Amino acid sequence: MKALLLENVHPLGESLLRDAGFEVETRVGALDEDELIEALEGVQLLGIRSKTEVTARVLENAASLEAIGAFCIGTNQIDLDVAAQKGVVVFNAPFSNTRSVVELAIAEIIIMARRLTEKDRALHDGVWFKDAKGSHEVRGRRLGIVGYGNIGSQLSVVAEMLGFKVYFYDTDDKLALGNATRCSSLEELLSVAEVVTLHVDGRSGNAGFFGAEQFAAMRPRALFLNLSRGFVVDYDALKTHLESGHIAGAAVDVFPEEPKSKGEPFSSPLQGLANVVLTPHIGGSTEEAQEDIGRFVAAKLRDYIQRGSTTLNVNLPSLNLPERPGQHRLIHFHQNVPGVLARMNGILAEHGVNIEGQMLDTSAESGYVVTDVVSQLSEALLDQLRSMPETIRLRVVN
Ligand SMILES: NC(=O)c1ccc[n+]([C@@H]2O[C@H](COP(=O)([O-])OP(=O)(O)OC[C@H]3O[C@@H](n4cnc5c(N)ncnc54)[C@H](O)[C@@H]3O)[C@@H](O)[C@H]2O)c1
């Protein structure tokens, strides 16, 4: 089995795959479409980050490819539908940078509460601006978390340890951690919170959901943070409320339009405002997060090849499978239409193969069935399964 890792994937990913017996080729940069097609000859696993486009044409021409690891959060650079149609499983690392985002949020709340950007700037400019006015401790402050998912809920726990009273609002019914208080509406949260921080996901319905009305509903002199997605906030409305002094400070890490690469120019209505911390979408950008991404995605690729596990993949049905030593495992992706399982099991019975264990999961278009057997699987049997019209991909493990 061969793996090709592009774009400087963390060395931990490479060593994990080598230890699992893969032959690993690494390249520093991204490849264009034609280079990628050539490089994928005879390769089963592809590891990329955000700059390599895995297009439909690449997938049509990558006959040996079994799985792709996006060693990052986003998967927009991969044609997920075509990958699913070809039975190529795609994994990413959605949780590896959760803690990094939480720590930045905590840091920024303290920076704003102590008005540190102003103190820092003054001293760099040679002015001794020693003053307690407008500086506060965070102990005992009411923190309102909007979106209580991976990041919001971890922030809840860490913030409570610092002495915040935590309130949260989520559109889903989420379990309150620690002593956090669930709010039944965004309005309720805004009426109580002295610091409001957004950690909602990027569903299209969230576009502009936090605008003039929501800023007006925040408590006077409250602080605001957005480390979720740029398009969910109306930053012109935020600017108006910062200039009027209704909002006392803001920390913003994500913007509706962000430059594609390091060093490019950037502009925002929030530039130059007092007590506003602007960061270039670095909430999750730490060395620890990169290391965890390397380990997490490589382990997912290994477990798929060795056991057929597809847990947390982004484009095909999900099965978490234990190892079954001494058995052969048939990995079968198929179109999700009635009768496939019956036909498949009929073929196994015809060849006298007894099924020891079987698991199935389906999505709208695709089905994934994993079958464990003890008997040897003849080429004739495998050919019959492969030639079923619904079969997308068949592989035998062990
Ligand atoms: N700044 C960064 O570098 C960085 C890094 C990682 C993640 N993120 C972003 O942070 C956000 C949160 O990530 P996560 O992993 O916690 O996501 P998640 O999917 O685990 O949690 C999102 C939560 O928001 C809730 N939600 C969605 N819309 C809502 C709304 N309108 N009102 C209230 N609740 C709502 C969902 O029910 C869910 O519980 C995502 O948008 C993600 O893209 C940013």
The ligand as an SDF file (V2000), in Angstrom:
LIG
                    3D

 44 48  0  0  0  0  0  0  0  0999 V2000
  -11.3790   30.7180   14.0840 N   0  0  0  0  0  0  0  0  0  0  0  0
  -10.9080   29.5460   13.7410 C   0  0  0  0  0  0  0  0  0  0  0  0
   -9.7560   29.3730   13.3870 O   0  0  0  0  0  0  0  0  0  0  0  0
  -11.8140   28.3590   13.8330 C   0  0  0  0  0  0  0  0  0  0  0  0
  -11.2840   27.0930   14.0920 C   0  0  0  0  0  0  0  0  0  0  0  0
  -12.1530   26.0010   14.2210 C   0  0  0  0  0  0  0  0  0  0  0  0
  -13.5140   26.1870   14.0400 C   0  0  0  0  0  0  0  0  0  0  0  0
  -14.0060   27.4170   13.7360 N   0  0  0  0  0  0  0  0  0  0  0  0
  -15.4550   27.6540   13.5580 C   0  0  0  0  0  0  0  0  0  0  0  0
  -16.0410   27.6550   14.8580 O   0  0  0  0  0  0  0  0  0  0  0  0
  -17.4190   27.2940   14.7430 C   0  0  0  0  0  0  0  0  0  0  0  0
  -17.7630   26.2760   15.8060 C   0  0  0  0  0  0  0  0  0  0  0  0
  -17.0250   25.0810   15.5990 O   0  0  0  0  0  0  0  0  0  0  0  0
  -17.4490   23.7400   16.3710 P   0  0  0  0  0  0  0  0  0  0  0  0
  -16.4480   22.6950   16.0200 O   0  0  0  0  0  0  0  0  0  0  0  0
  -17.7290   24.0360   17.7780 O   0  0  0  0  0  0  0  0  0  0  0  0
  -18.8250   23.4360   15.6110 O   0  0  0  0  0  0  0  0  0  0  0  0
  -19.9980   22.4890   16.1100 P   0  0  0  0  0  0  0  0  0  0  0  0
  -20.7320   22.0950   14.8720 O   0  0  0  0  0  0  0  0  0  0  0  0
  -19.5030   21.4470   17.0320 O   0  0  0  0  0  0  0  0  0  0  0  0
  -20.9270   23.4950   16.9740 O   0  0  0  0  0  0  0  0  0  0  0  0
  -21.7330   24.4840   16.4140 C   0  0  0  0  0  0  0  0  0  0  0  0
  -22.9370   24.6400   17.3370 C   0  0  0  0  0  0  0  0  0  0  0  0
  -23.6630   25.8010   16.9560 O   0  0  0  0  0  0  0  0  0  0  0  0
  -25.0580   25.5010   17.0690 C   0  0  0  0  0  0  0  0  0  0  0  0
  -25.7530   26.4870   16.2440 N   0  0  0  0  0  0  0  0  0  0  0  0
  -25.7830   26.5780   14.8850 C   0  0  0  0  0  0  0  0  0  0  0  0
  -26.4530   27.6660   14.5060 N   0  0  0  0  0  0  0  0  0  0  0  0
  -26.8560   28.2870   15.6420 C   0  0  0  0  0  0  0  0  0  0  0  0
  -27.5640   29.4730   15.8880 C   0  0  0  0  0  0  0  0  0  0  0  0
  -27.9870   30.2710   14.9050 N   0  0  0  0  0  0  0  0  0  0  0  0
  -27.8320   29.8080   17.1750 N   0  0  0  0  0  0  0  0  0  0  0  0
  -27.3950   29.0150   18.2190 C   0  0  0  0  0  0  0  0  0  0  0  0
  -26.7050   27.8780   18.0230 N   0  0  0  0  0  0  0  0  0  0  0  0
  -26.4220   27.5310   16.7460 C   0  0  0  0  0  0  0  0  0  0  0  0
  -25.1750   24.0850   16.6070 C   0  0  0  0  0  0  0  0  0  0  0  0
  -26.3810   23.4680   17.0540 O   0  0  0  0  0  0  0  0  0  0  0  0
  -23.9180   23.4630   17.2410 C   0  0  0  0  0  0  0  0  0  0  0  0
  -24.1820   22.9530   18.5310 O   0  0  0  0  0  0  0  0  0  0  0  0
  -17.6000   26.7840   13.3240 C   0  0  0  0  0  0  0  0  0  0  0  0
  -18.2130   27.7950   12.5470 O   0  0  0  0  0  0  0  0  0  0  0  0
  -16.1810   26.5530   12.8380 C   0  0  0  0  0  0  0  0  0  0  0  0
  -16.0780   26.6940   11.4430 O   0  0  0  0  0  0  0  0  0  0  0  0
  -13.1840   28.5100   13.6450 C   0  0  0  0  0  0  0  0  0  0  0  0
  1  2  1  0
  2  3  2  0
  2  4  1  0
  4  5  1  0
  4 44  2  0
  5  6  2  0
  6  7  1  0
  7  8  2  0
  8  9  1  0
  8 44  1  0
  9 10  1  0
  9 42  1  0
 10 11  1  0
 11 12  1  0
 11 40  1  0
 12 13  1  0
 13 14  1  0
 14 15  2  0
 14 16  1  0
 14 17  1  0
 17 18  1  0
 18 19  2  0
 18 20  1  0
 18 21  1  0
 21 22  1  0
 22 23  1  0
 23 24  1  0
 23 38  1  0
 24 25  1  0
 25 26  1  0
 25 36  1  0
 26 27  1  0
 26 35  1  0
 27 28  2  0
 28 29  1  0
 29 30  1  0
 29 35  2  0
 30 31  1  0
 30 32  2  0
 32 33  1  0
 33 34  2  0
 34 35  1  0
 36 37  1  0
 36 38  1  0
 38 39  1  0
 40 41  1  0
 40 42  1  0
 42 43  1  0
M  CHG  2   8   1  16  -1
M  END
$$$$
